[in-house]
Amino acid sequence: MSGSSSAADTRWGFLGAGKMASALIRGMIRAGVVAPSAIAVSDPVREAREAMTAEGVTACSSNAEVADRSDVLVLAVKPQAMTAALNELAGGGRGKLVISVAAGISVTQLSAGLGPEARVVRVMPNTPALVGEGTAAYCLGPSVSGEDETLVLRLLESVGIARRVPEGLMDAATGLCGSGPAFVYAMIEALSDGGVRVGLPRDLATVMAAQTVLGAARMVLETGQHPGVLKDQVTSPGGTTIAGIHALERGGLRAALIDAVQAAALRSAELAEGR
């Protein structure tokens, strides 16, 4: 395939059938982007392969077999396993559109392993793709066409939103959207703990905390207003919210979250350097 905007006519191959790959596969099927019969996967874990065959996807015995059956290859292996996966392909990615979701593996590294004819896209998705609310950043290799990018967007937007960034910002995107869900889970857990501290039952506190975060996030996305403006709309003079905001500022919440994103981004850069 030299590049086509018709995802329905494209054969998709996934090297790896873990949580991220399965989220992407199920999202594509659910959105009608591709039929299950047009997808092939490989994975060393038998249970992962069986979970995919239950969806109607073809499970293959090797990465090379997946490559032979596919127009687009999605590399969903761990960064530490990428070199071995590229070696196993042994040129099987030549001339194909190849999408990598492995953290810290650059376009240059992928192109070196796949050959100069491979059309390479680097993607950083996140785990909320499992429930159709993912956020993905992606960057394009030099040989990727506009039609290729359309296919990439069909894949990523079947499980959430996607934004194109320069490759130099992929580590930053990893620190924010790749690791960010864990930071939000920690916030939800802490809010739930706060609810329990003031007398709410744990199950009720957790549901209320999670829905509060979901609702606040949707307000940001759907109103287009700055988070600070929305915060001020809840914050009455001398009221309960400003008392809580004061406590958050005293505890350094903003600085801690900024530091967390920065630390995750720096670690992504270290992984790219093999450290």
Secondary structure, DSSP 8 states (H G I E B T S, - for coil): ----S-GGG--EEEE--SHHHHHHHHHHHHTTSS-GGGEEEE-S-HHHHHHHHTTT-EE-SSHHHHHHT-SEEEE-S-GGGHHHHHHHHTTTTTTSEEEE--TT--HHHHHHHH-TT-EEEEEE--GGGGGT-EEEEEEE-TT--HHHHHHHHHHHTTSEEEEE--GGGHHHHIIIIITHHHHHHHHHHHHHHHHHHTT--HHHHHHHHHHHHHHHHHHHHHH---HHHHHHHH--TTSHHHHHHHHHHHHTHHHHHHHHHHHHHHHHHHHHTT-
